[in-house]
């Protein structure tokens, strides 16, 4: 019996947390929520008042937000060796939070048709979409992985953003992004997570 519960929907950012959970190798139970009903239920809103997935409950600890879930799991289950070593911490945290902040904001704004006025770049925080793409390209080109020569939890998070962005056309299809994505997804845990979520998505579609 595990004390780790994963709340998700296979058509959501929950896929990021699923990949991370599979990387840790720890046992967990899954609760699939639907956008039309259970995700807004009082029981789930007590876990995440935002009414969003994913979330995890580990004993009495609740963690939401994908970047936080990745970091928490990496530190809580050190045997998986997904947390940064001392020499990796700078790049690990830098790019983990870059993806959670400037990358997600710039990509979402652009997808919604919002373009930062040239004279308002400082106010937006991320400058411009072009700035973010150029910076992301350098981040994934400097080393084999985002924090150095070793796969970490930050690669789960950054890699997931690039995967979604390339898939939906919200991130430019630059060779550096394609190559990095191929490196980080060539892992048994990623493949297991994808199969699990694809099957869950098919099951939901059949009952819809």
N, C-alpha and C positions, 0 to 999 in steps of 0.2 A: 504493500500500500504506500503510495507516494503522497507527500505533502505539498507537491508542486502542481498547481492547476493553471492551465493555459486557456484563456478566453479569446476566441478568434472568429473570423469568418474567412473562408478561403479566397474570397474576392476582395481582399483588403490588405493593408500593410501588415496584417497578421502573418503573412508569408515570410516577412523578415524575421519575426520572432520564432516562427516554426523552424526556419533554417538554423538559427542560433541554438535553439533547444536541441536539435538533432546533432549539432556540432559538439555540444557538451556531453552527449551520451547518457544523460541522467534520465530516470524514469519520470514521466509526467502524465497527467490526465488532461484531456481536451474537452472543452465545452464549446460547441459550435453555436453561435448566436446568429439570429437573422436580423437584417436591417429593418424589417417591417414590424417586428414585435419584440422579441426577447432582448435586443440590444438596448431598448429604451425602458425596460421593466425596472421597477423599484429595486429589485434584488441586484441587478447589474449596475444600476446607477449608484448604488451604495459602494460598489467597487470602483467604478470610474464615473464620476458625476458628469463628465463630458459626453457619456453615451457613445464612446468610441472603442474600437478594438485596434490593437491587441492590448491585453493586460495579463499579468501573471499574479498569482497569489502563492507565496512560498511560506507556509506556516501562517504566521500573523502578518507577514510583510506583503504589501501590495505595491506593484510597480507598473506604471503605465509609460507610454512614449517609447517608441522602438529603440532609440539610441540608449535610453536609460536601461531598458530591458537587456540589451546586448551587453552593456557595461556591467550590470548587476550579475548576470549569469556568468560572465567571464571571471569576475572576482570571487563569486560564491562557490564556483566549482573549478578550482585551480588545476585539478588533474588534467583538464582538457587543454591546458596551456594556450588559452585564447586571450588572456590578459597580457598587458605589455610588460616586458622586462624594463629595467631601469633605463637602458639606452634607447628604448622604443617609445617611452611615455610621451615625449614631446610631439612626435609625429602622430602617434596614436590618438591622443586627445585633440590635437589640432584638427585632423581631418575628420574625426568622428563628429566634432561640433560644427565644423565647416559644412558637412553634409546635412546636419540637422538644422542649421541656420541658413546661411547664404544660398546653398544649393537648393534646398527645398523651397525656400521663399521665391527665389528667382524663377525656378521652373514652374511653380504654381502660378505666379503672377503672369508669366508669359502665356501659359495655357489658357488663362482666363481673359487674355487680350489686354492685359495691363502692361504698359511700357513705361519704365521710369523716365521722366523728363531729364534731359541731359544735365540741367542745373540742380536736380534734386537727388543725385546719386548718393551723396553723403547721408541724406536723410533716410534713404531706403536701407542703408546698412550694407547691402551687397553690391552697391555701385550699379552695375548693369549686368544683364544676362551674358553679354560677351565677356565681361571681366570674369564672371564665374566659370564659364566654359574654359577659358584660357588657363585659369588657375587650377581647375580640376584636371585638365590635361597634364599639367606639370606634376600634379600630385601623384597621378597614376603612372607616370613615365620615369620618375626619378629612381625608384627602386622596384624590385619584383612585386612587392606587396606594399600596402599603404604606409606601414610603419617600418619597413625595412625588407629583409630577405625572408621573413617568416609570416605566415598567415595568422591573423588575429581577429578578434571580434569586430574591429573597425572595418575589416574587409567585408564582413557580412553586411554591415550597414551601408558602406559606400558602394559595394558591389550591387546591392539590392536597388539602390537609387539609380545606378547606371543601367541595370537590367530593365527596370520599369521605364526609364526615360528613353532608351533605345527602342523598346517594344512599342511604346505609344508615340514615338516621334517627338517627345518633348526635350530630349537631349540630342545634340548634334551627333551624327554617326561618324565620329572621328576614329581613325585607325587605333589610336592609343586607348580609347574607351573599349573598342571591340576586343583588342588584345588583352587588356586587363580583365575584362569580364570573363573571357575564356579561361584565364588562369584561375580566378577565384571560384568559378563554378565547376571546375573539374575536380569535384570532391564527392565522396560517397554521401556525406551528410546533406549536401545540397540536393543531390539526386533523390535521396529518400524523402526529403521534405517536399520536393516538387510532386512526387508521386502521391504522397499522402494528401496534399492540398488539392491536387487535380481530381483525385477520387472523391474527396469531400465536396468539391464544387459540383461534380456531376450528380452526386446524391441530392444536393440541394436543388439543383435544376429539375430533377425528376419529380420532386415533391412540390415544386412551386405551382 
